[in-house]
Amino acid sequence: MNGLWEPTSPGVLRLPSGRLVRGRALSQPSPPGPHPDFAVYLLDREPDPMMWESRWIQWPDFRLPADRTRARQVLEEAWNRAAVERVEIACRGGKGRTGTALACVAVLDGVPAREAVTFVRENYNTRVVETPWQRRYVRRFRTG
């Protein structure tokens, strides 16, 4: 662990607790600066290994995670690790799946589930969480 993200770096979302999580599109070059310490990749197929520790959630584009129990466990791990490590959450385009996962992490951080999509749209990207079922998934995502 080499510190946390810079709050003004591209894609960095500041959660109410002060934790910083970077969302990004894997279809774009990695932003300049340090690599993540830990990453969560939301893709149809398992990604190639990275130089840093990562978890894969099987999550088809425009859909929901194939295994919602595992998704919750991995997102909880990401939230916990964001307290002391650089955590990245990414999918191919950086909006639908990434935005949905970031909204779930915001719920874990204390944002009410009904407000989490708005929170991520206001603080990360206005075009996140692309489908009605992704919005419903976030609304039903609960802490604990």
KAGI-V30908 format. One record per residue. N is the residue number from 1. BURIAL is + if it has 16 or more other ideal C-beta (glycine too) atoms within 10 Angstrom, else -. D_CENTER is the distance of its C-alpha to the mean C-alpha in whole Angstrom. Layout:
n: [N N]
burial: [BURIAL BURIAL]
d_center: [D_CENTER D_CENTER]
This chain:
n: [1 2 3 4 5 6 7 8 9 10 11 12 13 14 15 16 17 18 19 20 21 22 23 24 25 26 27 28 29 30 31 32 33 34 35 36 37 38 39 40 41 42 43 44 45 46 47 48 49 50 51 52 53 54 55 56 57 58 59 60 61 62 63 64 65 66 67 68 69 70 71 72 73 74 75 76 77 78 79 80 81 82 83 84 85 86 87 88 89 90 91 92 93 94 95 96 97 98 99 100 101 102 103 104 105 106 107 108 109 110 111 112 113 114 115 116 117 118 119 120 121 122 123 124 125 126 127 128 129 130 131 132 133 134 135 136 137 138 139 140 141 142 143 144]
burial: [- - - + + - - - - - + + + - + - - - + + + + + + - + - - - - - - - - - + + + + + + + + - - - - - - - - - - + + - + + + - - - + - + - - - - - + + - + + - - + + - + + - - + + + + + + + + + + + + + + + + + + + + + + + + + - + - + - - + + - + + + - - + + - - + + + - - - + + - + + + - + - - -]
d_center: [19 20 19 16 14 17 15 17 15 14 10 10 9 12 11 15 16 15 12 11 7 7 6 8 11 12 16 16 17 15 16 19 19 18 15 13 14 11 9 7 8 9 12 16 17 17 16 19 18 17 19 16 15 12 12 12 11 14 12 15 15 15 15 13 13 16 16 15 16 14 11 12 13 10 8 11 11 8 9 13 12 11 14 16 14 12 9 7 4 6 9 12 12 9 10 10 8 5 6 7 4 4 7 8 7 9 12 12 12 15 14 17 15 17 16 12 12 15 13 10 13 15 13 10 12 15 14 11 11 14 16 18 17 13 14 17 14 12 16 17 14 16 16 18]
